[in-house]
Amino acid sequence: MPLFLEPDQRFSVSLECDRDKPAETRPTFFAKSQTMRNQRKVGEVLDSIYADPAPDIDEMFTAACDMLATVLVGWKNMGGIEYSREALEDVLTFTEARELLRLVMFNQGLTDDQKKATE
């Protein structure tokens, strides 16, 4: 079924470094499923990060966090920090932000096997 027919569909995403943590404590992000149009927008942000000449650091960080704020809808197990656009800059490194954008772009959440292995 095309994703656009279920606009509220979301999936869980975890950073590679957290994938082996138990499900009940694993930091987990919740993302909207992305259509091709939205995947293109995420890809454009990722491409701009690697452009030559590279944008300045403030532009790169802002673009990454702004895009994450449009594709993420929440998180859990984040040390009591409430989800917000501003909090993204407080809990993520730039490398982690890029990883999340890549995972969300391709709708790559935890597989059923990964979820079961750590539950």
ROSE-895969 format. One record per residue: residue in one letter; x, y, z of N, C-alpha, C, O, CB in turn. Coordinates in steps of 0.02 Angstrom, whole numbers. Glycine has a CB too. Layout:
REC   resn      n_X      n_Y      n_Z     ca_X     ca_Y     ca_Z      c_X      c_Y      c_Z      o_X      o_Y      o_Z     cb_X     cb_Y     cb_Z
REC      A        X        Y        Z        X        Y        Z        X        Y        Z        X        Y        Z        X        Y        Z
...
REM end
This chain:
REC   resn      n_X      n_Y      n_Z     ca_X     ca_Y     ca_Z      c_X      c_Y      c_Z      o_X      o_Y      o_Z     cb_X     cb_Y     cb_Z
REC      M       42      -59        0        0        0        0       44       62        0       92       65       39      -48        0       61
REC      P       31      110      -43       72      171      -43       69      207       24       17      211       56       47      218      -99
REC      L      127      233       45      132      267      109       86      327      115       61      342      169      203      288      120
REC      F       74      362       60       34      423       65      -38      407       85      -74      452      107       35      460       -2
REC      L      -59      344       78     -126      325       99     -131      317      175     -186      313      203     -146      260       65
REC      E      -74      315      208      -71      311      281      -25      366      307       30      351      330      -48      240      305
REC      P      -46      429      303       -1      485      318       23      487      391       74      519      405      -36      549      303
REC      D      -11      454      436       10      455      506       55      396      524       72      388      582      -51      456      551
REC      Q       72      356      476      115      298      489      183      323      513      211      370      484      122      253      427
REC      R      210      291      564      277      309      588      315      244      602      286      190      608      272      353      653
REC      F      380      252      608      422      194      623      476      214      672      493      273      678      453      164      558
REC      S      503      165      706      555      179      755      624      172      724      636      129      682      549      132      816
REC      V      668      216      745      736      218      719      784      224      778      772      262      825      746      279      669
REC      S      837      185      776      889      191      827      956      198      793      968      171      739      889      129      875
REC      L     1000      235      826     1067      242      800     1103      175      803     1089      134      846     1106      296      840
REC      E     1147      164      756     1184      101      753     1217       84      820     1218       26      841     1237      104      697
REC      C     1245      134      854     1279      122      917     1232      100      973     1255       75     1024     1315      185      939
REC      D     1167      108      963     1118       89     1014     1078       27      998     1038        4     1039     1070      146     1025
REC      R     1087       -1      940     1045      -56      917     1048     -119      960     1000     -157      961     1064      -74      847
REC      D     1103     -130      996     1109     -190     1037     1086     -180     1109     1088     -226     1149     1179     -214     1037
REC      K     1063     -120     1125     1038     -106     1193      969     -137     1200      933     -144     1152     1036      -29     1206
REC      P      952     -155     1261      885     -184     1272      830     -135     1251      836      -74     1260      876     -202     1346
REC      A      776     -161     1223      722     -120     1196      695      -72     1249      676      -16     1233      666     -163     1170
REC      E      691      -94     1311      661      -52     1362      704        8     1381      679       55     1412      648      -93     1424
REC      T      768        9     1362      811       66     1378      843       97     1315      876      148     1320      866       45     1425
REC      R      833       67     1258      864       91     1195      838      160     1176      777      168     1169      852       40     1138
REC      P      882      209     1167      859      273     1140      829      262     1071      861      234     1026      917      324     1137
REC      T      767      283     1063      730      270     1001      697      334      977      667      372     1016      677      215     1012
REC      F      702      346      913      671      403      880      612      378      840      613      322      814      721      442      834
REC      F      559      418      836      501      400      795      497      448      737      497      509      744      435      403      838
REC      A      494      418      677      495      458      616      433      444      573      404      390      576      558      443      576
REC      K      414      494      535      361      486      486      389      446      427      447      455      408      332      555      463
REC      S      349      403      399      369      369      338      373      420      282      331      465      277      320      311      320
REC      Q      424      413      240      438      463      189      419      439      119      435      383      100      512      482      191
REC      T      385      483       82      371      470       12      432      491      -29      479      519       -1      306      508      -12
REC      M      431      478      -93      488      498     -135      500      573     -133      557      595     -132      477      476     -207
REC      R      447      612     -132      454      685     -131      491      706      -67      537      747      -69      385      720     -135
REC      N      471      677      -11      504      694       52      575      665       56      620      696       83      463      668      111
REC      Q      584      605       27      651      576       25      698      622      -14      756      631        5      650      506       -7
REC      R      672      652      -67      713      698     -107      733      758      -65      791      780      -68      673      722     -170
REC      K      687      785      -25      703      843       18      757      826       69      803      865       80      640      867       53
REC      V      751      767       99      802      746      147      869      737      111      921      758      137      782      679      182
REC      G      867      706       52      928      696       13      961      762       -6     1022      767       -7      912      657      -49
REC      E      921      812      -21      949      877      -39      986      908       21     1039      939       12      894      925      -62
REC      V      959      899       80      994      924      140     1059      886      149     1111      916      162      949      917      203
REC      L     1056      819      143     1118      780      150     1169      800       96     1228      807      112     1102      704      145
REC      D     1147      809       35     1192      830      -19     1224      898       -4     1283      908      -16     1155      833      -86
REC      S     1183      943       23     1210     1011       37     1264     1009       90     1310     1050       90     1153     1057       59
REC      I     1258      961      135     1309      954      188     1377      936      158     1429      957      183     1287      900      239
REC      Y     1375      897      104     1436      873       73     1456      914       11     1500      893      -27     1430      801       54
REC      A     1423      971        1     1437     1012      -58     1508     1039      -56     1539     1044       -3     1387     1070      -62
REC      D     1533     1055     -115     1599     1085     -120     1592     1153     -154     1573     1154     -213     1649     1038     -159
REC      P     1606     1207     -122     1634     1211      -55     1580     1197       -2     1520     1210      -13     1664     1281      -43
REC      A     1601     1170       53     1555     1152      107     1524     1215      138     1557     1267      143     1592     1112      162
REC      P     1461     1211      158     1431     1268      192     1465     1277      260     1500     1233      284     1355     1258      201
REC      D     1455     1336      290     1486     1345      356     1450     1301      406     1395     1277      395     1483     1420      377
REC      I     1483     1290      462     1459     1242      511     1389     1259      538     1349     1215      549     1507     1238      569
REC      D     1375     1323      548     1310     1344      572     1255     1325      522     1202     1301      542     1308     1419      586
REC      E     1268     1336      458     1219     1318      406     1208     1243      405     1151     1220      399     1243     1342      337
REC      M     1261     1204      410     1255     1131      409     1215     1105      468     1169     1065      460     1324     1098      407
REC      F     1232     1129      528     1197     1106      588     1124     1126      586     1080     1087      604     1232     1133      651
REC      T     1110     1188      566     1042     1212      563     1001     1173      512      945     1153      527     1041     1287      545
REC      A     1028     1161      453      993     1124      401      977     1053      425      922     1028      414     1034     1122      336
REC      A     1025     1020      457     1014      952      481      959      950      534      915      908      531     1080      923      510
REC      C      963      995      582      912      995      636      844     1017      611      793      989      632      934     1042      692
REC      D      842     1065      566      777     1086      538      744     1028      500      684     1017      507      787     1146      490
REC      M      783      991      462      755      935      425      733      879      472      680      850      464      805      908      373
REC      L      775      864      522      755      813      571      690      832      605      647      789      617      810      804      624
REC      A      681      896      620      620      918      653      558      908      609      502      904      635      626      992      672
REC      T      567      905      543      510      893      499      495      819      489      439      802      469      523      926      432
REC      V      543      776      501      533      704      489      525      663      553      496      609      552      590      677      449
REC      L      549      689      609      540      654      673      477      679      707      457      737      700      601      664      719
REC      V      445      634      745      385      653      781      392      642      857      347      658      895      326      613      756
REC      G      449      615      877      460      605      949      517      557      962      552      536      916      397      579      981
REC      W      525      541     1026      577      493     1047      560      465     1114      515      489     1148      646      526     1048
REC      K      596      413     1134      589      384     1201      658      363     1225      705      354     1186      540      324     1201
REC      N      663      355     1290      726      335     1323      782      385     1310      839      365     1295      746      266     1299
REC      M      766      448     1316      815      500     1304      831      538     1368      838      599     1368      790      549     1250
REC      G      836      501     1423      858      531     1486      811      584     1514      833      630     1548      924      560     1478
REC      G      747      577     1500      698      624     1526      694      690     1488      657      735     1508      714      639     1596
REC      I      732      696     1434      729      758     1394      669      755     1347      660      706     1311      795      768     1353
REC      E      629      807     1349      569      810     1308      588      825     1235      632      866     1222      519      863     1335
REC      Y      555      791     1188      569      802     1117      550      872     1095      496      897     1111      531      750     1075
REC      S      595      905     1059      582      969     1027      637      981      976      689      947      976      579     1027     1080
REC      R      626     1028      932      677     1047      882      740     1070      918      795     1051      898      650     1104      835
REC      E      733     1110      970      791     1136     1007      829     1080     1042      890     1082     1046      768     1189     1058
REC      A      793     1031     1068      826      977     1104      869      933     1058      916      901     1081      774      934     1138
REC      L      853      932      993      894      893      946      967      914      951     1012      872      950      869      902      874
REC      E      979      979      957     1048     1004      960     1081      988     1027     1143      988     1032     1049     1079      949
REC      D     1041      973     1077     1069      958     1143     1084      884     1152     1125      866     1195     1021      979     1196
REC      V     1052      840     1113     1062      768     1124     1100      733     1068     1124      677     1078      995      735     1131
REC      L     1107      764     1010     1140      732      953     1205      764      935     1215      824      943     1094      732      894
REC      T     1251      723      910     1310      749      876     1290      759      803     1238      734      781     1372      701      883
REC      F     1330      795      766     1316      806      695     1318      740      657     1277      729      612     1367      856      665
REC      T     1364      696      675     1368      630      644     1304      590      656     1279      557      611     1430      591      670
REC      E     1278      593      717     1216      558      733     1157      587      695     1114      551      672     1203      560      808
REC      A     1155      653      688     1102      686      651     1102      663      578     1050      649      549     1109      763      655
REC      R     1162      660      548     1167      637      478     1144      564      473     1109      546      425     1240      643      452
REC      E     1164      522      521     1144      452      519     1068      446      523     1038      408      485     1176      413      578
REC      L     1037      484      567      964      482      573      931      505      508      882      475      486      940      526      631
REC      L      956      558      478      928      581      414      933      527      361      885      516      323      964      644      391
REC      R      989      493      358      997      439      308      948      383      321      917      358      275     1070      412      309
REC      L      941      362      384      895      308      401      823      327      386      785      287      358      902      290      475
REC      V      804      388      403      736      411      391      723      418      316      669      401      292      723      477      426
REC      M      772      443      280      764      452      207      743      387      174      700      388      129      829      478      176
REC      F      773      332      195      758      268      164      709      226      205      703      166      194      822      229      153
REC      N      674      257      254      625      222      295      655      160      327      624      107      327      564      203      254
REC      Q      716      167      354      751      110      383      747      112      459      790      142      492      824      108      359
REC      G      697       80      485      692       74      558      723        9      580      757      -26      542      619       79      580
REC      L      710       -8      642      732      -73      668      693     -127      633      632     -121      625      724      -77      745
REC      T      727     -180      613      692     -237      583      657     -276      639      674     -267      697      740     -282      543
REC      D      610     -319      621      576     -360      671      626     -403      708      620     -412      769      522     -403      638
REC      D      676     -431      673      726     -473      705      767     -433      755      782     -458      810      772     -504      653
REC      Q      786     -371      738      824     -329      784      783     -312      845      809     -310      901      848     -265      749
REC      K      718     -299      836      674     -284      892      668     -344      938      673     -337      999      605     -262      868
REC      K      658     -403      910      651     -464      949      715     -482      985      713     -506     1042      629     -522      905
REC      A      772     -472      953      836     -492      982      853     -452     1044      892     -476     1086      891     -483      931
REC      T      825     -394     1051      843     -353     1108      785     -343     1158      792     -306     1207      867     -287     1085
REC      E      729     -375     1145      672     -368     1191      677     -416     1249      633     -417     1292      607     -377     1154
REM end
